[in-house]
């Protein structure tokens, strides 16, 4: 199956927002390739390492909230 990695990255970023804690941190239990792409795009901190969570950048946090509502919100 040929998958659109940008759509996957949007979904992962939105789902990371569901695990938001301490204002800007999220648990990092998602596909490593997608997490690396989000890091390369400047949306999250480097997912590699011993920490079990990543930090959102300011832009990443805003985009994640927007995507969560766009992809999974019930709408009005």
PDB file with SEQRES, HELIX, SHEET and CRYST1 records, atoms N, CA, C and O in Angstrom:
SEQRES   1 A   76  UNK UNK UNK UNK UNK UNK UNK UNK UNK UNK UNK UNK UNK          
SEQRES   2 A   76  UNK UNK UNK UNK UNK UNK UNK UNK UNK UNK UNK UNK UNK          
SEQRES   3 A   76  UNK UNK UNK UNK UNK UNK UNK UNK UNK UNK UNK UNK UNK          
SEQRES   4 A   76  UNK UNK UNK UNK UNK UNK UNK UNK UNK UNK UNK UNK UNK          
SEQRES   5 A   76  UNK UNK UNK UNK UNK UNK UNK UNK UNK UNK UNK UNK UNK          
SEQRES   6 A   76  UNK UNK UNK UNK UNK UNK UNK UNK UNK UNK UNK                  
HELIX    1 AA1 UNK A    5  UNK A   18  1                                  14    
HELIX    2 AA2 UNK A   32  UNK A   40  1                                   9    
HELIX    3 AA3 UNK A   58  UNK A   72  1                                  15    
SHEET    1 AA1 2 UNK A  25  UNK A  27  0                                        
SHEET    2 AA1 2 UNK A  53  UNK A  55 -1                                        
CRYST1    1.000    1.000    1.000  90.00  90.00  90.00 P 1           1          
ATOM      1  N   UNK A   1       0.846  -1.175   0.000  1.00  0.00           N  
ATOM      2  CA  UNK A   1       0.000   0.000   0.000  1.00  0.00           C  
ATOM      3  C   UNK A   1       0.896   1.244   0.000  1.00  0.00           C  
ATOM      4  O   UNK A   1       1.871   1.318   0.749  1.00  0.00           O  
ATOM      5  N   UNK A   2       0.564   2.190  -0.823  1.00  0.00           N  
ATOM      6  CA  UNK A   2       1.313   3.447  -0.907  1.00  0.00           C  
ATOM      7  C   UNK A   2       0.643   4.455   0.031  1.00  0.00           C  
ATOM      8  O   UNK A   2      -0.507   4.833  -0.193  1.00  0.00           O  
ATOM      9  N   UNK A   3       1.346   4.894   1.073  1.00  0.00           N  
ATOM     10  CA  UNK A   3       0.774   5.777   2.087  1.00  0.00           C  
ATOM     11  C   UNK A   3       1.303   7.197   1.952  1.00  0.00           C  
ATOM     12  O   UNK A   3       2.449   7.405   1.554  1.00  0.00           O  
ATOM     13  N   UNK A   4       0.472   8.163   2.282  1.00  0.00           N  
ATOM     14  CA  UNK A   4       0.838   9.581   2.262  1.00  0.00           C  
ATOM     15  C   UNK A   4       1.438   9.927   3.628  1.00  0.00           C  
ATOM     16  O   UNK A   4       0.711  10.070   4.610  1.00  0.00           O  
ATOM     17  N   UNK A   5       2.762  10.060   3.685  1.00  0.00           N  
ATOM     18  CA  UNK A   5       3.431  10.291   4.977  1.00  0.00           C  
ATOM     19  C   UNK A   5       3.027  11.626   5.593  1.00  0.00           C  
ATOM     20  O   UNK A   5       3.048  11.754   6.817  1.00  0.00           O  
ATOM     21  N   UNK A   6       2.662  12.617   4.795  1.00  0.00           N  
ATOM     22  CA  UNK A   6       2.251  13.898   5.389  1.00  0.00           C  
ATOM     23  C   UNK A   6       0.919  13.758   6.122  1.00  0.00           C  
ATOM     24  O   UNK A   6       0.715  14.413   7.144  1.00  0.00           O  
ATOM     25  N   UNK A   7       0.012  12.922   5.626  1.00  0.00           N  
ATOM     26  CA  UNK A   7      -1.251  12.671   6.330  1.00  0.00           C  
ATOM     27  C   UNK A   7      -0.997  11.888   7.626  1.00  0.00           C  
ATOM     28  O   UNK A   7      -1.627  12.148   8.652  1.00  0.00           O  
ATOM     29  N   UNK A   8      -0.080  10.943   7.564  1.00  0.00           N  
ATOM     30  CA  UNK A   8       0.285  10.181   8.758  1.00  0.00           C  
ATOM     31  C   UNK A   8       0.881  11.125   9.797  1.00  0.00           C  
ATOM     32  O   UNK A   8       0.528  11.056  10.974  1.00  0.00           O  
ATOM     33  N   UNK A   9       1.782  12.005   9.366  1.00  0.00           N  
ATOM     34  CA  UNK A   9       2.416  12.952  10.285  1.00  0.00           C  
ATOM     35  C   UNK A   9       1.374  13.863  10.929  1.00  0.00           C  
ATOM     36  O   UNK A   9       1.462  14.148  12.123  1.00  0.00           O  
ATOM     37  N   UNK A  10       0.387  14.325  10.154  1.00  0.00           N  
ATOM     38  CA  UNK A  10      -0.682  15.167  10.708  1.00  0.00           C  
ATOM     39  C   UNK A  10      -1.466  14.415  11.771  1.00  0.00           C  
ATOM     40  O   UNK A  10      -1.761  14.966  12.832  1.00  0.00           O  
ATOM     41  N   UNK A  11      -1.805  13.160  11.495  1.00  0.00           N  
ATOM     42  CA  UNK A  11      -2.561  12.357  12.463  1.00  0.00           C  
ATOM     43  C   UNK A  11      -1.744  12.098  13.723  1.00  0.00           C  
ATOM     44  O   UNK A  11      -2.272  12.191  14.831  1.00  0.00           O  
ATOM     45  N   UNK A  12      -0.461  11.775  13.568  1.00  0.00           N  
ATOM     46  CA  UNK A  12       0.402  11.531  14.734  1.00  0.00           C  
ATOM     47  C   UNK A  12       0.526  12.800  15.564  1.00  0.00           C  
ATOM     48  O   UNK A  12       0.443  12.749  16.791  1.00  0.00           O  
ATOM     49  N   UNK A  13       0.722  13.936  14.908  1.00  0.00           N  
ATOM     50  CA  UNK A  13       0.847  15.202  15.642  1.00  0.00           C  
ATOM     51  C   UNK A  13      -0.441  15.489  16.423  1.00  0.00           C  
ATOM     52  O   UNK A  13      -0.387  15.896  17.583  1.00  0.00           O  
ATOM     53  N   UNK A  14      -1.585  15.277  15.792  1.00  0.00           N  
ATOM     54  CA  UNK A  14      -2.867  15.493  16.461  1.00  0.00           C  
ATOM     55  C   UNK A  14      -3.030  14.547  17.642  1.00  0.00           C  
ATOM     56  O   UNK A  14      -3.487  14.959  18.709  1.00  0.00           O  
ATOM     57  N   UNK A  15      -2.664  13.292  17.463  1.00  0.00           N  
ATOM     58  CA  UNK A  15      -2.795  12.317  18.552  1.00  0.00           C  
ATOM     59  C   UNK A  15      -1.790  12.575  19.668  1.00  0.00           C  
ATOM     60  O   UNK A  15      -2.079  12.291  20.830  1.00  0.00           O  
ATOM     61  N   UNK A  16      -0.629  13.103  19.343  1.00  0.00           N  
ATOM     62  CA  UNK A  16       0.324  13.492  20.388  1.00  0.00           C  
ATOM     63  C   UNK A  16      -0.310  14.527  21.315  1.00  0.00           C  
ATOM     64  O   UNK A  16      -0.067  14.533  22.522  1.00  0.00           O  
ATOM     65  N   UNK A  17      -1.121  15.395  20.730  1.00  0.00           N  
ATOM     66  CA  UNK A  17      -1.775  16.440  21.520  1.00  0.00           C  
ATOM     67  C   UNK A  17      -2.707  15.837  22.575  1.00  0.00           C  
ATOM     68  O   UNK A  17      -2.904  16.431  23.635  1.00  0.00           O  
ATOM     69  N   UNK A  18      -3.278  14.673  22.297  1.00  0.00           N  
ATOM     70  CA  UNK A  18      -4.135  14.014  23.292  1.00  0.00           C  
ATOM     71  C   UNK A  18      -3.361  13.644  24.554  1.00  0.00           C  
ATOM     72  O   UNK A  18      -3.933  13.611  25.643  1.00  0.00           O  
ATOM     73  N   UNK A  19      -2.073  13.369  24.416  1.00  0.00           N  
ATOM     74  CA  UNK A  19      -1.236  13.012  25.563  1.00  0.00           C  
ATOM     75  C   UNK A  19      -0.526  14.195  26.178  1.00  0.00           C  
ATOM     76  O   UNK A  19       0.435  14.018  26.928  1.00  0.00           O  
ATOM     77  N   UNK A  20      -0.977  15.395  25.877  1.00  0.00           N  
ATOM     78  CA  UNK A  20      -0.329  16.610  26.363  1.00  0.00           C  
ATOM     79  C   UNK A  20      -0.309  16.662  27.886  1.00  0.00           C  
ATOM     80  O   UNK A  20      -1.321  16.409  28.540  1.00  0.00           O  
ATOM     81  N   UNK A  21       0.848  16.991  28.439  1.00  0.00           N  
ATOM     82  CA  UNK A  21       0.983  17.189  29.883  1.00  0.00           C  
ATOM     83  C   UNK A  21       2.084  18.207  30.130  1.00  0.00           C  
ATOM     84  O   UNK A  21       2.930  18.428  29.263  1.00  0.00           O  
ATOM     85  N   UNK A  22       2.082  18.815  31.275  1.00  0.00           N  
ATOM     86  CA  UNK A  22       3.068  19.836  31.638  1.00  0.00           C  
ATOM     87  C   UNK A  22       3.142  20.959  30.598  1.00  0.00           C  
ATOM     88  O   UNK A  22       4.206  21.543  30.391  1.00  0.00           O  
ATOM     89  N   UNK A  23       2.036  21.255  29.958  1.00  0.00           N  
ATOM     90  CA  UNK A  23       1.964  22.375  29.037  1.00  0.00           C  
ATOM     91  C   UNK A  23       2.436  22.111  27.623  1.00  0.00           C  
ATOM     92  O   UNK A  23       1.776  22.517  26.666  1.00  0.00           O  
ATOM     93  N   UNK A  24       3.579  21.431  27.470  1.00  0.00           N  
ATOM     94  CA  UNK A  24       4.133  21.238  26.130  1.00  0.00           C  
ATOM     95  C   UNK A  24       4.709  19.840  25.894  1.00  0.00           C  
ATOM     96  O   UNK A  24       5.328  19.606  24.856  1.00  0.00           O  
ATOM     97  N   UNK A  25       4.525  18.923  26.814  1.00  0.00           N  
ATOM     98  CA  UNK A  25       5.109  17.588  26.670  1.00  0.00           C  
ATOM     99  C   UNK A  25       4.039  16.582  26.275  1.00  0.00           C  
ATOM    100  O   UNK A  25       2.869  16.727  26.631  1.00  0.00           O  
ATOM    101  N   UNK A  26       4.463  15.544  25.522  1.00  0.00           N  
ATOM    102  CA  UNK A  26       3.551  14.488  25.101  1.00  0.00           C  
ATOM    103  C   UNK A  26       4.292  13.156  25.095  1.00  0.00           C  
ATOM    104  O   UNK A  26       5.483  13.108  24.789  1.00  0.00           O  
ATOM    105  N   UNK A  27       3.589  12.073  25.434  1.00  0.00           N  
ATOM    106  CA  UNK A  27       4.189  10.747  25.410  1.00  0.00           C  
ATOM    107  C   UNK A  27       4.506  10.368  23.975  1.00  0.00           C  
ATOM    108  O   UNK A  27       3.747  10.699  23.064  1.00  0.00           O  
ATOM    109  N   UNK A  28       5.614   9.681  23.766  1.00  0.00           N  
ATOM    110  CA  UNK A  28       6.108   9.420  22.413  1.00  0.00           C  
ATOM    111  C   UNK A  28       5.940   7.974  21.945  1.00  0.00           C  
ATOM    112  O   UNK A  28       6.912   7.353  21.518  1.00  0.00           O  
ATOM    113  N   UNK A  29       4.764   7.446  22.017  1.00  0.00           N  
ATOM    114  CA  UNK A  29       4.521   6.056  21.637  1.00  0.00           C  
ATOM    115  C   UNK A  29       4.014   5.881  20.217  1.00  0.00           C  
ATOM    116  O   UNK A  29       3.056   5.138  20.002  1.00  0.00           O  
ATOM    117  N   UNK A  30       4.622   6.539  19.246  1.00  0.00           N  
ATOM    118  CA  UNK A  30       4.178   6.455  17.865  1.00  0.00           C  
ATOM    119  C   UNK A  30       5.323   6.008  16.962  1.00  0.00           C  
ATOM    120  O   UNK A  30       6.475   5.916  17.388  1.00  0.00           O  
ATOM    121  N   UNK A  31       4.982   5.737  15.718  1.00  0.00           N  
ATOM    122  CA  UNK A  31       5.919   5.288  14.709  1.00  0.00           C  
ATOM    123  C   UNK A  31       7.151   6.189  14.675  1.00  0.00           C  
ATOM    124  O   UNK A  31       7.026   7.412  14.610  1.00  0.00           O  
ATOM    125  N   UNK A  32       8.350   5.582  14.720  1.00  0.00           N  
ATOM    126  CA  UNK A  32       9.593   6.349  14.788  1.00  0.00           C  
ATOM    127  C   UNK A  32       9.839   7.197  13.543  1.00  0.00           C  
ATOM    128  O   UNK A  32      10.356   8.309  13.646  1.00  0.00           O  
ATOM    129  N   UNK A  33       9.477   6.687  12.379  1.00  0.00           N  
ATOM    130  CA  UNK A  33       9.683   7.467  11.152  1.00  0.00           C  
ATOM    131  C   UNK A  33       8.851   8.742  11.187  1.00  0.00           C  
ATOM    132  O   UNK A  33       9.339   9.817  10.837  1.00  0.00           O  
ATOM    133  N   UNK A  34       7.597   8.623  11.609  1.00  0.00           N  
ATOM    134  CA  UNK A  34       6.732   9.805  11.702  1.00  0.00           C  
ATOM    135  C   UNK A  34       7.265  10.772  12.756  1.00  0.00           C  
ATOM    136  O   UNK A  34       7.267  11.984  12.542  1.00  0.00           O  
ATOM    137  N   UNK A  35       7.715  10.246  13.885  1.00  0.00           N  
ATOM    138  CA  UNK A  35       8.256  11.106  14.945  1.00  0.00           C  
ATOM    139  C   UNK A  35       9.507  11.835  14.447  1.00  0.00           C  
ATOM    140  O   UNK A  35       9.693  13.017  14.737  1.00  0.00           O  
ATOM    141  N   UNK A  36      10.355  11.138  13.705  1.00  0.00           N  
ATOM    142  CA  UNK A  36      11.556  11.782  13.151  1.00  0.00           C  
ATOM    143  C   UNK A  36      11.174  12.897  12.178  1.00  0.00           C  
ATOM    144  O   UNK A  36      11.781  13.968  12.194  1.00  0.00           O  
ATOM    145  N   UNK A  37      10.167  12.649  11.327  1.00  0.00           N  
ATOM    146  CA  UNK A  37       9.750  13.682  10.377  1.00  0.00           C  
ATOM    147  C   UNK A  37       9.190  14.900  11.104  1.00  0.00           C  
ATOM    148  O   UNK A  37       9.449  16.032  10.698  1.00  0.00           O  
ATOM    149  N   UNK A  38       8.426  14.682  12.174  1.00  0.00           N  
ATOM    150  CA  UNK A  38       7.883  15.802  12.957  1.00  0.00           C  
ATOM    151  C   UNK A  38       9.014  16.601  13.604  1.00  0.00           C  
ATOM    152  O   UNK A  38       8.949  17.828  13.684  1.00  0.00           O  
ATOM    153  N   UNK A  39      10.044  15.904  14.061  1.00  0.00           N  
ATOM    154  CA  UNK A  39      11.206  16.576  14.631  1.00  0.00           C  
ATOM    155  C   UNK A  39      11.931  17.386  13.557  1.00  0.00           C  
ATOM    156  O   UNK A  39      12.285  18.543  13.784  1.00  0.00           O  
ATOM    157  N   UNK A  40      12.151  16.783  12.392  1.00  0.00           N  
ATOM    158  CA  UNK A  40      12.834  17.477  11.300  1.00  0.00           C  
ATOM    159  C   UNK A  40      12.061  18.716  10.848  1.00  0.00           C  
ATOM    160  O   UNK A  40      12.657  19.688  10.384  1.00  0.00           O  
ATOM    161  N   UNK A  41      10.729  18.679  10.984  1.00  0.00           N  
ATOM    162  CA  UNK A  41       9.889  19.821  10.611  1.00  0.00           C  
ATOM    163  C   UNK A  41       9.867  20.891  11.698  1.00  0.00           C  
ATOM    164  O   UNK A  41       9.276  21.956  11.515  1.00  0.00           O  
ATOM    165  N   UNK A  42      10.518  20.604  12.843  1.00  0.00           N  
ATOM    166  CA  UNK A  42      10.580  21.583  13.922  1.00  0.00           C  
ATOM    167  C   UNK A  42       9.333  21.644  14.787  1.00  0.00           C  
ATOM    168  O   UNK A  42       9.106  22.636  15.480  1.00  0.00           O  
ATOM    169  N   UNK A  43       8.512  20.583  14.753  1.00  0.00           N  
ATOM    170  CA  UNK A  43       7.256  20.586  15.497  1.00  0.00           C  
ATOM    171  C   UNK A  43       7.381  19.961  16.884  1.00  0.00           C  
ATOM    172  O   UNK A  43       6.604  20.276  17.785  1.00  0.00           O  
ATOM    173  N   UNK A  44       8.373  19.064  17.050  1.00  0.00           N  
ATOM    174  CA  UNK A  44       8.614  18.425  18.349  1.00  0.00           C  
ATOM    175  C   UNK A  44      10.121  18.348  18.584  1.00  0.00           C  
ATOM    176  O   UNK A  44      10.924  18.500  17.663  1.00  0.00           O  
ATOM    177  N   UNK A  45      10.477  18.108  19.848  1.00  0.00           N  
ATOM    178  CA  UNK A  45      11.896  17.908  20.172  1.00  0.00           C  
ATOM    179  C   UNK A  45      12.338  16.540  19.659  1.00  0.00           C  
ATOM    180  O   UNK A  45      11.512  15.737  19.226  1.00  0.00           O  
ATOM    181  N   UNK A  46      13.626  16.283  19.709  1.00  0.00           N  
ATOM    182  CA  UNK A  46      14.186  15.030  19.212  1.00  0.00           C  
ATOM    183  C   UNK A  46      13.601  13.852  19.991  1.00  0.00           C  
ATOM    184  O   UNK A  46      13.750  13.790  21.211  1.00  0.00           O  
ATOM    185  N   UNK A  47      12.934  12.914  19.302  1.00  0.00           N  
ATOM    186  CA  UNK A  47      12.314  11.786  19.993  1.00  0.00           C  
ATOM    187  C   UNK A  47      13.299  10.708  20.418  1.00  0.00           C  
ATOM    188  O   UNK A  47      12.944   9.814  21.188  1.00  0.00           O  
ATOM    189  N   UNK A  48      14.521  10.780  19.930  1.00  0.00           N  
ATOM    190  CA  UNK A  48      15.507   9.754  20.294  1.00  0.00           C  
ATOM    191  C   UNK A  48      16.111  10.093  21.650  1.00  0.00           C  
ATOM    192  O   UNK A  48      16.459  11.242  21.924  1.00  0.00           O  
ATOM    193  N   UNK A  49      16.225   9.103  22.465  1.00  0.00           N  
ATOM    194  CA  UNK A  49      16.790   9.300  23.789  1.00  0.00           C  
ATOM    195  C   UNK A  49      15.981   8.536  24.830  1.00  0.00           C  
ATOM    196  O   UNK A  49      15.033   7.826  24.495  1.00  0.00           O  
ATOM    197  N   UNK A  50      16.360   8.687  26.080  1.00  0.00           N  
ATOM    198  CA  UNK A  50      15.746   7.916  27.153  1.00  0.00           C  
ATOM    199  C   UNK A  50      14.424   8.483  27.655  1.00  0.00           C  
ATOM    200  O   UNK A  50      13.632   7.758  28.257  1.00  0.00           O  
ATOM    201  N   UNK A  51      14.176   9.765  27.416  1.00  0.00           N  
ATOM    202  CA  UNK A  51      12.924  10.370  27.881  1.00  0.00           C  
ATOM    203  C   UNK A  51      11.747   9.678  27.212  1.00  0.00           C  
ATOM    204  O   UNK A  51      11.827   9.287  26.047  1.00  0.00           O  
ATOM    205  N   UNK A  52      10.653   9.527  27.954  1.00  0.00           N  
ATOM    206  CA  UNK A  52       9.471   8.863  27.417  1.00  0.00           C  
ATOM    207  C   UNK A  52       8.503   9.838  26.775  1.00  0.00           C  
ATOM    208  O   UNK A  52       7.408   9.459  26.359  1.00  0.00           O  
ATOM    209  N   UNK A  53       8.910  11.090  26.697  1.00  0.00           N  
ATOM    210  CA  UNK A  53       8.042  12.090  26.081  1.00  0.00           C  
ATOM    211  C   UNK A  53       8.881  13.073  25.274  1.00  0.00           C  
ATOM    212  O   UNK A  53      10.106  13.116  25.388  1.00  0.00           O  
ATOM    213  N   UNK A  54       8.189  13.860  24.457  1.00  0.00           N  
ATOM    214  CA  UNK A  54       8.822  14.896  23.644  1.00  0.00           C  
ATOM    215  C   UNK A  54       8.175  16.229  23.978  1.00  0.00           C  
ATOM    216  O   UNK A  54       7.074  16.272  24.526  1.00  0.00           O  
ATOM    217  N   UNK A  55       8.857  17.312  23.650  1.00  0.00           N  
ATOM    218  CA  UNK A  55       8.301  18.656  23.815  1.00  0.00           C  
ATOM    219  C   UNK A  55       7.794  19.144  22.464  1.00  0.00           C  
ATOM    220  O   UNK A  55       8.416  18.902  21.430  1.00  0.00           O  
ATOM    221  N   UNK A  56       6.661  19.832  22.487  1.00  0.00           N  
ATOM    222  CA  UNK A  56       6.176  20.517  21.302  1.00  0.00           C  
ATOM    223  C   UNK A  56       6.914  21.844  21.170  1.00  0.00           C  
ATOM    224  O   UNK A  56       7.218  22.488  22.174  1.00  0.00           O  
ATOM    225  N   UNK A  57       7.198  22.251  19.955  1.00  0.00           N  
ATOM    226  CA  UNK A  57       7.627  23.630  19.732  1.00  0.00           C  
ATOM    227  C   UNK A  57       6.355  24.478  19.802  1.00  0.00           C  
ATOM    228  O   UNK A  57       5.251  23.935  19.817  1.00  0.00           O  
ATOM    229  N   UNK A  58       6.502  25.789  19.846  1.00  0.00           N  
ATOM    230  CA  UNK A  58       5.325  26.661  19.881  1.00  0.00           C  
ATOM    231  C   UNK A  58       4.456  26.415  18.645  1.00  0.00           C  
ATOM    232  O   UNK A  58       3.235  26.300  18.745  1.00  0.00           O  
ATOM    233  N   UNK A  59       5.098  26.338  17.490  1.00  0.00           N  
ATOM    234  CA  UNK A  59       4.365  26.078  16.249  1.00  0.00           C  
ATOM    235  C   UNK A  59       3.712  24.695  16.271  1.00  0.00           C  
ATOM    236  O   UNK A  59       2.573  24.531  15.834  1.00  0.00           O  
ATOM    237  N   UNK A  60       4.449  23.695  16.787  1.00  0.00           N  
ATOM    238  CA  UNK A  60       3.925  22.334  16.857  1.00  0.00           C  
ATOM    239  C   UNK A  60       2.707  22.230  17.736  1.00  0.00           C  
ATOM    240  O   UNK A  60       1.754  21.528  17.397  1.00  0.00           O  
ATOM    241  N   UNK A  61       2.720  22.913  18.859  1.00  0.00           N  
ATOM    242  CA  UNK A  61       1.596  22.885  19.788  1.00  0.00           C  
ATOM    243  C   UNK A  61       0.346  23.477  19.135  1.00  0.00           C  
ATOM    244  O   UNK A  61      -0.743  22.912  19.243  1.00  0.00           O  
ATOM    245  N   UNK A  62       0.504  24.605  18.466  1.00  0.00           N  
ATOM    246  CA  UNK A  62      -0.633  25.238  17.788  1.00  0.00           C  
ATOM    247  C   UNK A  62      -1.170  24.347  16.676  1.00  0.00           C  
ATOM    248  O   UNK A  62      -2.379  24.158  16.544  1.00  0.00           O  
ATOM    249  N   UNK A  63      -0.247  23.799  15.872  1.00  0.00           N  
ATOM    250  CA  UNK A  63      -0.667  22.944  14.750  1.00  0.00           C  
ATOM    251  C   UNK A  63      -1.326  21.671  15.249  1.00  0.00           C  
ATOM    252  O   UNK A  63      -2.304  21.214  14.659  1.00  0.00           O  
ATOM    253  N   UNK A  64      -0.812  21.092  16.319  1.00  0.00           N  
ATOM    254  CA  UNK A  64      -1.377  19.859  16.868  1.00  0.00           C  
ATOM    255  C   UNK A  64      -2.814  20.083  17.334  1.00  0.00           C  
ATOM    256  O   UNK A  64      -3.688  19.259  17.067  1.00  0.00           O  
ATOM    257  N   UNK A  65      -3.058  21.180  18.019  1.00  0.00           N  
ATOM    258  CA  UNK A  65      -4.415  21.466  18.492  1.00  0.00           C  
ATOM    259  C   UNK A  65      -5.357  21.666  17.300  1.00  0.00           C  
ATOM    260  O   UNK A  65      -6.475  21.151  17.296  1.00  0.00           O  
ATOM    261  N   UNK A  66      -4.909  22.406  16.304  1.00  0.00           N  
ATOM    262  CA  UNK A  66      -5.708  22.640  15.107  1.00  0.00           C  
ATOM    263  C   UNK A  66      -6.030  21.323  14.404  1.00  0.00           C  
ATOM    264  O   UNK A  66      -7.175  21.092  14.015  1.00  0.00           O  
ATOM    265  N   UNK A  67      -5.033  20.466  14.238  1.00  0.00           N  
ATOM    266  CA  UNK A  67      -5.229  19.187  13.564  1.00  0.00           C  
ATOM    267  C   UNK A  67      -6.135  18.257  14.360  1.00  0.00           C  
ATOM    268  O   UNK A  67      -6.938  17.531  13.775  1.00  0.00           O  
ATOM    269  N   UNK A  68      -6.018  18.267  15.672  1.00  0.00           N  
ATOM    270  CA  UNK A  68      -6.885  17.422  16.487  1.00  0.00           C  
ATOM    271  C   UNK A  68      -8.342  17.790  16.239  1.00  0.00           C  
ATOM    272  O   UNK A  68      -9.185  16.914  16.046  1.00  0.00           O  
ATOM    273  N   UNK A  69      -8.634  19.079  16.245  1.00  0.00           N  
ATOM    274  CA  UNK A  69     -10.008  19.521  15.988  1.00  0.00           C  
ATOM    275  C   UNK A  69     -10.428  19.229  14.554  1.00  0.00           C  
ATOM    276  O   UNK A  69     -11.556  18.799  14.312  1.00  0.00           O  
ATOM    277  N   UNK A  70      -9.532  19.459  13.606  1.00  0.00           N  
ATOM    278  CA  UNK A  70      -9.843  19.255  12.190  1.00  0.00           C  
ATOM    279  C   UNK A  70     -10.076  17.784  11.864  1.00  0.00           C  
ATOM    280  O   UNK A  70     -11.036  17.448  11.170  1.00  0.00           O  
ATOM    281  N   UNK A  71      -9.216  16.917  12.352  1.00  0.00           N  
ATOM    282  CA  UNK A  71      -9.288  15.499  12.010  1.00  0.00           C  
ATOM    283  C   UNK A  71     -10.289  14.704  12.841  1.00  0.00           C  
ATOM    284  O   UNK A  71     -10.889  13.749  12.347  1.00  0.00           O  
ATOM    285  N   UNK A  72     -10.473  15.101  14.114  1.00  0.00           N  
ATOM    286  CA  UNK A  72     -11.256  14.277  15.011  1.00  0.00           C  
ATOM    287  C   UNK A  72     -12.413  14.994  15.708  1.00  0.00           C  
ATOM    288  O   UNK A  72     -13.191  14.362  16.423  1.00  0.00           O  
ATOM    289  N   UNK A  73     -12.531  16.307  15.505  1.00  0.00           N  
ATOM    290  CA  UNK A  73     -13.615  17.062  16.143  1.00  0.00           C  
ATOM    291  C   UNK A  73     -14.956  16.709  15.519  1.00  0.00           C  
ATOM    292  O   UNK A  73     -15.038  16.379  14.336  1.00  0.00           O  
ATOM    293  N   UNK A  74     -15.991  16.781  16.321  1.00  0.00           N  
ATOM    294  CA  UNK A  74     -17.327  16.466  15.847  1.00  0.00           C  
ATOM    295  C   UNK A  74     -17.924  17.581  15.006  1.00  0.00           C  
ATOM    296  O   UNK A  74     -18.826  17.341  14.203  1.00  0.00           O  
ATOM    297  N   UNK A  75     -17.428  18.794  15.184  1.00  0.00           N  
ATOM    298  CA  UNK A  75     -17.957  19.916  14.410  1.00  0.00           C  
ATOM    299  C   UNK A  75     -19.271  20.396  14.982  1.00  0.00           C  
ATOM    300  O   UNK A  75     -19.793  19.825  15.940  1.00  0.00           O  
ATOM    301  N   UNK A  76     -19.800  21.447  14.389  1.00  0.00           N  
ATOM    302  CA  UNK A  76     -21.057  22.020  14.893  1.00  0.00           C  
ATOM    303  C   UNK A  76     -22.198  21.750  13.951  1.00  0.00           C  
ATOM    304  O   UNK A  76     -23.328  22.159  14.217  1.00  0.00           O  
TER     305      UNK A  76                                                      
END                                                                             
